[in-house]
Amino acid sequence: MLDHGILNVPLAKRQGNMDSQIDRYKEELRHQKLQTHRERVAQHKAQKAEALKLIAAMPDARAAELMTRFKLTRKQLDKKLRSMAHYTPAVILQSL
């Protein structure tokens, strides 16, 4: 971590290299962001796979209900649901 107490000490009397501390701090932040991003991507992929399974296993009665509600054919409904599963799988998981 960046030592903020050292900022008030004159440059000539500082111990250590401030630039290396800043570089280490930035690298730690970058690593944390990358780790968070990887976790979110993995979670999204898992949700997407689960949503696609639910769409494939959807009963014909439920599909007929959705087709009449949104005035779509079965092919259009499947395309729309797969698109939603790709971009917002949480919505599919909650609704089906």
N, CA, C and O atoms as a GROMACS GRO file, in nm:
protein
  384
    1MET      N    1   0.084  -0.118   0.000
    1MET     CA    2   0.000   0.000   0.000
    1MET      C    3   0.088   0.124   0.000
    1MET      O    4   0.204   0.121   0.042
    2LEU      N    5   0.032   0.231  -0.047
    2LEU     CA    6   0.101   0.358  -0.052
    2LEU      C    7   0.106   0.418   0.088
    2LEU      O    8   0.004   0.430   0.156
    3ASP      N    9   0.226   0.455   0.130
    3ASP     CA   10   0.245   0.512   0.263
    3ASP      C   11   0.222   0.663   0.255
    3ASP      O   12   0.309   0.736   0.208
    4HIS      N   13   0.105   0.711   0.300
    4HIS     CA   14   0.072   0.852   0.290
    4HIS      C   15   0.150   0.937   0.391
    4HIS      O   16   0.165   1.057   0.371
    5GLY      N   17   0.199   0.875   0.496
    5GLY     CA   18   0.275   0.949   0.594
    5GLY      C   19   0.408   1.000   0.539
    5GLY      O   20   0.462   1.100   0.587
    6ILE      N   21   0.460   0.933   0.440
    6ILE     CA   22   0.589   0.971   0.383
    6ILE      C   23   0.577   1.093   0.292
    6ILE      O   24   0.678   1.155   0.258
    7LEU      N   25   0.456   1.129   0.252
    7LEU     CA   26   0.438   1.241   0.162
    7LEU      C   27   0.475   1.375   0.226
    7LEU      O   28   0.509   1.469   0.156
    8ASN      N   29   0.468   1.384   0.358
    8ASN     CA   30   0.500   1.509   0.426
    8ASN      C   31   0.649   1.524   0.455
    8ASN      O   32   0.692   1.630   0.501
    9VAL      N   33   0.727   1.422   0.429
    9VAL     CA   34   0.871   1.426   0.453
    9VAL      C   35   0.939   1.483   0.327
    9VAL      O   36   0.902   1.447   0.216
   10PRO      N   37   1.038   1.572   0.345
   10PRO     CA   38   1.107   1.627   0.228
   10PRO      C   39   1.169   1.514   0.143
   10PRO      O   40   1.205   1.409   0.196
   11LEU      N   41   1.181   1.538   0.014
   11LEU     CA   42   1.234   1.438  -0.078
   11LEU      C   43   1.372   1.390  -0.038
   11LEU      O   44   1.403   1.271  -0.051
   12ALA      N   45   1.456   1.480   0.009
   12ALA     CA   46   1.594   1.443   0.044
   12ALA      C   47   1.599   1.348   0.163
   12ALA      O   48   1.696   1.274   0.178
   13LYS      N   49   1.498   1.350   0.248
   13LYS     CA   50   1.501   1.269   0.370
   13LYS      C   51   1.414   1.142   0.362
   13LYS      O   52   1.407   1.066   0.458
   14ARG      N   53   1.350   1.120   0.250
   14ARG     CA   54   1.264   1.003   0.236
   14ARG      C   55   1.347   0.876   0.223
   14ARG      O   56   1.453   0.876   0.161
   15GLN      N   57   1.296   0.772   0.281
   15GLN     CA   58   1.361   0.642   0.265
   15GLN      C   59   1.276   0.559   0.170
   15GLN      O   60   1.154   0.558   0.179
   16GLY      N   61   1.341   0.492   0.083
   16GLY     CA   62   1.269   0.410  -0.013
   16GLY      C   63   1.237   0.488  -0.138
   16GLY      O   64   1.260   0.609  -0.146
   17ASN      N   65   1.186   0.421  -0.233
   17ASN     CA   66   1.155   0.481  -0.361
   17ASN      C   67   1.003   0.499  -0.372
   17ASN      O   68   0.928   0.401  -0.377
   18MET      N   69   0.961   0.623  -0.375
   18MET     CA   70   0.818   0.653  -0.380
   18MET      C   71   0.756   0.601  -0.511
   18MET      O   72   0.643   0.552  -0.511
   19ASP      N   73   0.830   0.612  -0.620
   19ASP     CA   74   0.777   0.566  -0.748
   19ASP      C   75   0.751   0.416  -0.747
   19ASP      O   76   0.652   0.370  -0.803
   20SER      N   77   0.839   0.340  -0.685
   20SER     CA   78   0.818   0.195  -0.681
   20SER      C   79   0.697   0.161  -0.593
   20SER      O   80   0.624   0.066  -0.623
   21GLN      N   81   0.675   0.238  -0.488
   21GLN     CA   82   0.557   0.216  -0.404
   21GLN      C   83   0.429   0.245  -0.483
   21GLN      O   84   0.331   0.170  -0.474
   22ILE      N   85   0.431   0.352  -0.559
   22ILE     CA   86   0.315   0.386  -0.642
   22ILE      C   87   0.292   0.279  -0.747
   22ILE      O   88   0.178   0.239  -0.771
   23ASP      N   89   0.399   0.233  -0.810
   23ASP     CA   90   0.386   0.128  -0.911
   23ASP      C   91   0.330   0.000  -0.852
   23ASP      O   92   0.245  -0.065  -0.913
   24ARG      N   93   0.377  -0.038  -0.733
   24ARG     CA   94   0.325  -0.157  -0.667
   24ARG      C   95   0.177  -0.141  -0.634
   24ARG      O   96   0.098  -0.234  -0.652
   25TYR      N   97   0.141  -0.024  -0.586
   25TYR     CA   98   0.001   0.004  -0.552
   25TYR      C   99  -0.088  -0.005  -0.676
   25TYR      O  100  -0.196  -0.064  -0.670
   26LYS      N  101  -0.044   0.053  -0.787
   26LYS     CA  102  -0.121   0.047  -0.911
   26LYS      C  103  -0.133  -0.096  -0.961
   26LYS      O  104  -0.238  -0.136  -1.012
   27GLU      N  105  -0.027  -0.172  -0.948
   27GLU     CA  106  -0.029  -0.312  -0.990
   27GLU      C  107  -0.126  -0.393  -0.905
   27GLU      O  108  -0.198  -0.480  -0.956
   28GLU      N  109  -0.130  -0.367  -0.774
   28GLU     CA  110  -0.226  -0.434  -0.687
   28GLU      C  111  -0.370  -0.401  -0.726
   28GLU      O  112  -0.455  -0.490  -0.730
   29LEU      N  113  -0.396  -0.274  -0.756
   29LEU     CA  114  -0.530  -0.234  -0.798
   29LEU      C  115  -0.569  -0.301  -0.930
   29LEU      O  116  -0.682  -0.348  -0.946
   30ARG      N  117  -0.475  -0.306  -1.024
   30ARG     CA  118  -0.501  -0.368  -1.153
   30ARG      C  119  -0.531  -0.516  -1.135
   30ARG      O  120  -0.621  -0.571  -1.199
   31HIS      N  121  -0.455  -0.581  -1.047
   31HIS     CA  122  -0.475  -0.723  -1.021
   31HIS      C  123  -0.612  -0.748  -0.958
   31HIS      O  124  -0.680  -0.844  -0.994
   32GLN      N  125  -0.652  -0.664  -0.864
   32GLN     CA  126  -0.783  -0.679  -0.800
   32GLN      C  127  -0.896  -0.660  -0.902
   32GLN      O  128  -0.994  -0.736  -0.900
   33LYS      N  129  -0.884  -0.560  -0.989
   33LYS     CA  130  -0.986  -0.537  -1.091
   33LYS      C  131  -0.994  -0.654  -1.187
   33LYS      O  132  -1.103  -0.696  -1.225
   34LEU      N  133  -0.879  -0.707  -1.226
   34LEU     CA  134  -0.876  -0.820  -1.317
   34LEU      C  135  -0.940  -0.943  -1.253
   34LEU      O  136  -1.015  -1.015  -1.319
   35GLN      N  137  -0.910  -0.967  -1.127
   35GLN     CA  138  -0.968  -1.081  -1.056
   35GLN      C  139  -1.120  -1.067  -1.046
   35GLN      O  140  -1.193  -1.164  -1.067
   36THR      N  141  -1.168  -0.948  -1.014
   36THR     CA  142  -1.311  -0.922  -1.005
   36THR      C  143  -1.378  -0.944  -1.140
   36THR      O  144  -1.485  -1.004  -1.149
   37HIS      N  145  -1.313  -0.896  -1.246
   37HIS     CA  146  -1.367  -0.912  -1.380
   37HIS      C  147  -1.376  -1.060  -1.418
   37HIS      O  148  -1.477  -1.105  -1.473
   38ARG      N  149  -1.273  -1.136  -1.388
   38ARG     CA  150  -1.273  -1.279  -1.419
   38ARG      C  151  -1.385  -1.352  -1.345
   38ARG      O  152  -1.449  -1.441  -1.401
   39GLU      N  153  -1.408  -1.315  -1.220
   39GLU     CA  154  -1.515  -1.376  -1.142
   39GLU      C  155  -1.651  -1.345  -1.203
   39GLU      O  156  -1.737  -1.432  -1.213
   40ARG      N  157  -1.671  -1.220  -1.245
   40ARG     CA  158  -1.798  -1.181  -1.304
   40ARG      C  159  -1.821  -1.252  -1.437
   40ARG      O  160  -1.934  -1.292  -1.468
   41VAL      N  161  -1.715  -1.267  -1.517
   41VAL     CA  162  -1.728  -1.337  -1.646
   41VAL      C  163  -1.764  -1.483  -1.623
   41VAL      O  164  -1.850  -1.538  -1.692
   42ALA      N  165  -1.698  -1.546  -1.526
   42ALA     CA  166  -1.728  -1.686  -1.497
   42ALA      C  167  -1.872  -1.703  -1.449
   42ALA      O  168  -1.940  -1.797  -1.489
   43GLN      N  169  -1.918  -1.612  -1.364
   43GLN     CA  170  -2.055  -1.617  -1.315
   43GLN      C  171  -2.154  -1.599  -1.430
   43GLN      O  172  -2.256  -1.668  -1.437
   44HIS      N  173  -2.124  -1.504  -1.521
   44HIS     CA  174  -2.212  -1.479  -1.636
   44HIS      C  175  -2.220  -1.603  -1.726
   44HIS      O  176  -2.328  -1.638  -1.773
   45LYS      N  177  -2.107  -1.668  -1.749
   45LYS     CA  178  -2.107  -1.788  -1.833
   45LYS      C  179  -2.189  -1.899  -1.770
   45LYS      O  180  -2.263  -1.969  -1.840
   46ALA      N  181  -2.177  -1.915  -1.640
   46ALA     CA  182  -2.255  -2.019  -1.571
   46ALA      C  183  -2.404  -1.989  -1.578
   46ALA      O  184  -2.485  -2.079  -1.603
   47GLN      N  185  -2.441  -1.863  -1.557
   47GLN     CA  186  -2.582  -1.824  -1.566
   47GLN      C  187  -2.634  -1.842  -1.708
   47GLN      O  188  -2.748  -1.885  -1.727
   48LYS      N  189  -2.552  -1.810  -1.806
   48LYS     CA  190  -2.593  -1.823  -1.945
   48LYS      C  191  -2.620  -1.970  -1.979
   48LYS      O  192  -2.720  -2.002  -2.043
   49ALA      N  193  -2.531  -2.058  -1.935
   49ALA     CA  194  -2.549  -2.202  -1.962
   49ALA      C  195  -2.677  -2.253  -1.895
   49ALA      O  196  -2.752  -2.330  -1.955
   50GLU      N  197  -2.701  -2.210  -1.774
   50GLU     CA  198  -2.823  -2.253  -1.702
   50GLU      C  199  -2.948  -2.200  -1.772
   50GLU      O  200  -3.048  -2.271  -1.783
   51ALA      N  201  -2.943  -2.075  -1.818
   51ALA     CA  202  -3.058  -2.015  -1.887
   51ALA      C  203  -3.087  -2.088  -2.018
   51ALA      O  204  -3.203  -2.111  -2.051
   52LEU      N  205  -2.982  -2.124  -2.091
   52LEU     CA  206  -3.003  -2.196  -2.216
   52LEU      C  207  -3.063  -2.335  -2.190
   52LEU      O  208  -3.144  -2.383  -2.270
   53LYS      N  209  -3.023  -2.399  -2.080
   53LYS     CA  210  -3.082  -2.528  -2.044
   53LYS      C  211  -3.230  -2.512  -2.013
   53LYS      O  212  -3.312  -2.595  -2.053
   54LEU      N  213  -3.265  -2.406  -1.942
   54LEU     CA  214  -3.407  -2.382  -1.909
   54LEU      C  215  -3.490  -2.355  -2.034
   54LEU      O  216  -3.604  -2.400  -2.045
   55ILE      N  217  -3.431  -2.281  -2.128
   55ILE     CA  218  -3.503  -2.253  -2.252
   55ILE      C  219  -3.526  -2.382  -2.330
   55ILE      O  220  -3.634  -2.404  -2.384
   56ALA      N  221  -3.425  -2.466  -2.336
   56ALA     CA  222  -3.438  -2.592  -2.410
   56ALA      C  223  -3.540  -2.685  -2.345
   56ALA      O  224  -3.608  -2.761  -2.414
   57ALA      N  225  -3.551  -2.680  -2.213
   57ALA     CA  226  -3.642  -2.769  -2.141
   57ALA      C  227  -3.780  -2.707  -2.117
   57ALA      O  228  -3.862  -2.764  -2.046
   58MET      N  229  -3.805  -2.590  -2.176
   58MET     CA  230  -3.931  -2.522  -2.152
   58MET      C  231  -4.048  -2.604  -2.210
   58MET      O  232  -4.042  -2.645  -2.326
   59PRO      N  233  -4.150  -2.628  -2.131
   59PRO     CA  234  -4.266  -2.706  -2.180
   59PRO      C  235  -4.339  -2.632  -2.292
   59PRO      O  236  -4.335  -2.509  -2.300
   60ASP      N  237  -4.405  -2.708  -2.376
   60ASP     CA  238  -4.478  -2.648  -2.489
   60ASP      C  239  -4.591  -2.559  -2.441
   60ASP      O  240  -4.625  -2.460  -2.507
   61ALA      N  241  -4.650  -2.592  -2.329
   61ALA     CA  242  -4.760  -2.509  -2.276
   61ALA      C  243  -4.709  -2.370  -2.238
   61ALA      O  244  -4.774  -2.270  -2.268
   62ARG      N  245  -4.595  -2.366  -2.174
   62ARG     CA  246  -4.537  -2.235  -2.137
   62ARG      C  247  -4.498  -2.157  -2.262
   62ARG      O  248  -4.517  -2.036  -2.268
   63ALA      N  249  -4.442  -2.226  -2.361
   63ALA     CA  250  -4.405  -2.160  -2.486
   63ALA      C  251  -4.528  -2.105  -2.556
   63ALA      O  252  -4.526  -1.993  -2.607
   64ALA      N  253  -4.636  -2.181  -2.557
   64ALA     CA  254  -4.760  -2.134  -2.620
   64ALA      C  255  -4.814  -2.011  -2.548
   64ALA      O  256  -4.863  -1.918  -2.611
   65GLU      N  257  -4.805  -2.012  -2.416
   65GLU     CA  258  -4.849  -1.896  -2.337
   65GLU      C  259  -4.768  -1.772  -2.372
   65GLU      O  260  -4.824  -1.664  -2.390
   66LEU      N  261  -4.637  -1.787  -2.382
   66LEU     CA  262  -4.552  -1.673  -2.416
   66LEU      C  263  -4.572  -1.628  -2.560
   66LEU      O  264  -4.565  -1.509  -2.589
   67MET      N  265  -4.596  -1.724  -2.650
   67MET     CA  266  -4.617  -1.687  -2.790
   67MET      C  267  -4.744  -1.605  -2.807
   67MET      O  268  -4.744  -1.507  -2.882
   68THR      N  269  -4.851  -1.641  -2.737
   68THR     CA  270  -4.974  -1.563  -2.749
   68THR      C  271  -4.960  -1.428  -2.678
   68THR      O  272  -5.014  -1.328  -2.723
   69ARG      N  273  -4.887  -1.427  -2.567
   69ARG     CA  274  -4.871  -1.303  -2.491
   69ARG      C  275  -4.793  -1.198  -2.570
   69ARG      O  276  -4.828  -1.080  -2.570
   70PHE      N  277  -4.686  -1.243  -2.639
   70PHE     CA  278  -4.600  -1.148  -2.711
   70PHE      C  279  -4.623  -1.150  -2.862
   70PHE      O  280  -4.553  -1.081  -2.936
   71LYS      N  281  -4.719  -1.230  -2.908
   71LYS     CA  282  -4.754  -1.239  -3.050
   71LYS      C  283  -4.632  -1.275  -3.135
   71LYS      O  284  -4.597  -1.206  -3.231
   72LEU      N  285  -4.568  -1.386  -3.097
   72LEU     CA  286  -4.450  -1.434  -3.168
   72LEU      C  287  -4.472  -1.579  -3.211
   72LEU      O  288  -4.553  -1.651  -3.153
   73THR      N  289  -4.398  -1.620  -3.314
   73THR     CA  290  -4.398  -1.761  -3.350
   73THR      C  291  -4.298  -1.832  -3.259
   73THR      O  292  -4.222  -1.768  -3.186
   74ARG      N  293  -4.298  -1.964  -3.265
   74ARG     CA  294  -4.206  -2.041  -3.178
   74ARG      C  295  -4.061  -2.009  -3.212
   74ARG      O  296  -3.977  -1.995  -3.123
   75LYS      N  297  -4.032  -1.998  -3.341
   75LYS     CA  298  -3.895  -1.967  -3.383
   75LYS      C  299  -3.852  -1.829  -3.334
   75LYS      O  300  -3.740  -1.812  -3.285
   76GLN      N  301  -3.941  -1.730  -3.346
   76GLN     CA  302  -3.910  -1.595  -3.298
   76GLN      C  303  -3.893  -1.593  -3.146
   76GLN      O  304  -3.806  -1.525  -3.094
   77LEU      N  305  -3.978  -1.669  -3.077
   77LEU     CA  306  -3.969  -1.676  -2.932
   77LEU      C  307  -3.836  -1.736  -2.888
   77LEU      O  308  -3.770  -1.684  -2.798
   78ASP      N  309  -3.797  -1.847  -2.952
   78ASP     CA  310  -3.670  -1.910  -2.917
   78ASP      C  311  -3.552  -1.817  -2.943
   78ASP      O  312  -3.458  -1.809  -2.864
   79LYS      N  313  -3.558  -1.747  -3.055
   79LYS     CA  314  -3.450  -1.653  -3.088
   79LYS      C  315  -3.442  -1.541  -2.984
   79LYS      O  316  -3.333  -1.504  -2.940
   80LYS      N  317  -3.557  -1.488  -2.947
   80LYS     CA  318  -3.562  -1.380  -2.848
   80LYS      C  319  -3.511  -1.428  -2.712
   80LYS      O  320  -3.435  -1.358  -2.645
   81LEU      N  321  -3.554  -1.547  -2.670
   81LEU     CA  322  -3.511  -1.600  -2.541
   81LEU      C  323  -3.360  -1.630  -2.540
   81LEU      O  324  -3.294  -1.605  -2.440
   82ARG      N  325  -3.307  -1.684  -2.650
   82ARG     CA  326  -3.162  -1.709  -2.656
   82ARG      C  327  -3.084  -1.579  -2.652
   82ARG      O  328  -2.977  -1.572  -2.591
   83SER      N  329  -3.137  -1.476  -2.717
   83SER     CA  330  -3.072  -1.345  -2.712
   83SER      C  331  -3.071  -1.291  -2.569
   83SER      O  332  -2.970  -1.237  -2.523
   84MET      N  333  -3.184  -1.305  -2.502
   84MET     CA  334  -3.192  -1.259  -2.362
   84MET      C  335  -3.098  -1.340  -2.274
   84MET      O  336  -3.038  -1.287  -2.182
   85ALA      N  337  -3.087  -1.471  -2.302
   85ALA     CA  338  -2.997  -1.556  -2.224
   85ALA      C  339  -2.853  -1.515  -2.243
   85ALA      O  340  -2.771  -1.529  -2.152
   86HIS      N  341  -2.820  -1.465  -2.361
   86HIS     CA  342  -2.683  -1.422  -2.388
   86HIS      C  343  -2.649  -1.293  -2.313
   86HIS      O  344  -2.543  -1.282  -2.252
   87TYR      N  345  -2.739  -1.196  -2.320
   87TYR     CA  346  -2.710  -1.064  -2.262
   87TYR      C  347  -2.752  -1.051  -2.118
   87TYR      O  348  -2.678  -0.992  -2.038
   88THR      N  349  -2.867  -1.103  -2.082
   88THR     CA  350  -2.917  -1.091  -1.945
   88THR      C  351  -2.970  -1.225  -1.896
   88THR      O  352  -3.091  -1.244  -1.886
   89PRO      N  353  -2.882  -1.317  -1.865
   89PRO     CA  354  -2.928  -1.451  -1.823
   89PRO      C  355  -3.004  -1.449  -1.691
   89PRO      O  356  -3.088  -1.537  -1.667
   90ALA      N  357  -2.979  -1.353  -1.605
   90ALA     CA  358  -3.049  -1.347  -1.477
   90ALA      C  359  -3.199  -1.327  -1.497
   90ALA      O  360  -3.279  -1.379  -1.420
   91VAL      N  361  -3.238  -1.254  -1.600
   91VAL     CA  362  -3.379  -1.231  -1.628
   91VAL      C  363  -3.446  -1.364  -1.667
   91VAL      O  364  -3.556  -1.394  -1.621
   92ILE      N  365  -3.378  -1.441  -1.750
   92ILE     CA  366  -3.433  -1.571  -1.791
   92ILE      C  367  -3.443  -1.664  -1.670
   92ILE      O  368  -3.542  -1.734  -1.655
   93LEU      N  369  -3.343  -1.664  -1.585
   93LEU     CA  370  -3.344  -1.752  -1.469
   93LEU      C  371  -3.458  -1.717  -1.373
   93LEU      O  372  -3.517  -1.805  -1.310
   94GLN      N  373  -3.489  -1.590  -1.362
   94GLN     CA  374  -3.598  -1.548  -1.273
   94GLN      C  375  -3.734  -1.575  -1.333
   94GLN      O  376  -3.828  -1.610  -1.261
   95SER      N  377  -3.747  -1.561  -1.465
   95SER     CA  378  -3.880  -1.569  -1.526
   95SER      C  379  -3.920  -1.712  -1.564
   95SER      O  380  -4.039  -1.745  -1.561
   96LEU      N  381  -3.825  -1.797  -1.598
   96LEU     CA  382  -3.861  -1.934  -1.636
   96LEU      C  383  -3.841  -2.021  -1.516
   96LEU      O  384  -3.865  -2.142  -1.523
   0.00000   0.00000   0.00000
